[in-house]
């Protein structure tokens, strides 16, 4: 499974890779027209983050999203 496939399984149209965090490869779930990056729009409100480790994908819990935003946005890395 890929991040885009996982995103589609949870009702988004795709995903884009963002900064890693705490050993996870991270993706932001997007809405828009598949394959047209100009129309790929992040969710309104808090980002919807997809976490991947060892080929297993899952959606970040709200508290993980808040930690991600605090740690990665402020520090610029994971």
C-alpha positions in Angstrom: 0.0 0.0 0.0 1.1 3.6 -0.7 0.3 6.8 1.2 -2.0 7.8 -1.7 -3.9 4.5 -1.5 -4.2 4.8 2.3 -5.5 8.4 1.9 -8.1 7.3 -0.6 -9.2 4.6 1.8 -9.9 7.2 4.5 -11.9 9.5 2.1 -9.1 11.9 0.9 -7.9 12.1 -2.7 -4.2 11.8 -2.0 -1.3 12.6 0.2 2.0 14.5 0.1 5.1 13.7 2.1 5.9 16.1 4.9 8.7 16.2 7.5 9.4 13.0 9.4 8.5 12.8 13.1 9.4 10.4 15.9 10.5 7.6 13.6 7.5 7.9 11.3 7.4 8.9 7.6 4.6 11.5 7.6 2.2 12.6 4.9 -0.5 15.2 4.8 -3.9 14.0 3.5 -5.3 16.1 0.7 -8.5 16.9 -1.1 -8.7 17.9 -4.7 -8.3 16.4 -8.2 -6.1 13.4 -8.2 -2.9 14.1 -10.2 -3.4 17.8 -10.4 -1.2 19.3 -7.6 -2.6 22.7 -8.2 -5.9 21.4 -6.8 -4.5 19.4 -3.9 -5.8 21.2 -0.9 -5.0 20.3 2.8 -8.0 19.8 5.1 -9.4 22.9 6.7 -8.5 23.1 10.4 -5.8 20.9 11.8 -3.8 18.9 9.2 -4.8 15.3 8.7 -1.5 13.5 9.1 -0.9 10.0 8.0 1.9 8.2 9.8 3.8 5.3 8.3 6.4 3.0 9.9 7.6 -0.4 8.5 4.9 -0.2 5.7 2.0 0.2 8.2 -0.1 3.3 7.7 -2.4 4.9 10.2 -4.0 8.3 10.8 -2.5 10.4 13.5 -4.6 10.8 16.7 -5.6 14.4 17.5 -3.0 14.6 20.3 -0.3 13.3 17.9 -1.2 16.0 15.4 -0.8 18.7 18.0 2.6 17.3 19.1 3.7 17.1 15.4 2.7 20.7 14.9 4.5 21.9 18.0 7.7 19.8 17.4 8.1 19.9 13.7 6.8 23.4 12.9 8.9 25.1 15.6 12.0 23.1 15.1 11.7 22.6 11.3 12.4 18.9 11.6 11.2 15.7 13.2 
